[in-house]
Amino acid sequence: MRKWFVLFISFFFVLFFLPGCSAKPSLELVDADVDIVKDKSVVGAIRITEGERKGDELIPTALFYRFTIKNNGDDPVGSIEKADKGIELKIEPKDQLKSVSKDVIGFNIYNPDDYNESGVGFGQSLISIINADQMEKYTCTYDLGVSEENPEVPLLVPSKEKLAQLKENAFDAFLIVTIENQEIARFDLDEFKN
């Protein structure tokens, strides 16, 4: 009798947990690239709102990530209808990258709150869904400063040597894919170091 009871309980757990395992999205990070860019078409511009240069634009220099993510599953991941149910990306730096960021820029560029009072910001592309057996390209941008002094944007871009140091360590991080603030995939970017 006990043998049948254990068998029944084991069968119940398999039936109960198997659907949950198969429902997890099977995303694959196909490609990752990073560069330092200063291009208005890529990073936008910051419009000066006061002073004798009012209306002029400052183009920030930015750390620019490009990712290609594939959905290997049979169902779409994300949602087109509801933006809050769409795919979002976050880069979580490891200790080395966090330290380099603080040394080069003066703060952790991967922490949104640290951008306060810097005059620059960060952003990402908004593709909220990856259909089954499809790939999508995503970008994440972290402003590093501007080339000329301006009271509205106090953060000046670091030297070429410092920027090279930041770029060299830029893959010392995890790429985290979330939907509704729930992590659905995590990729170690170390695998994409050149």
Order of alpha helices (4+ residues) and beta strands (2+ residues): alpha-beta-alpha-beta-beta-beta-beta-beta-alpha-beta-beta-beta-alpha-beta-beta
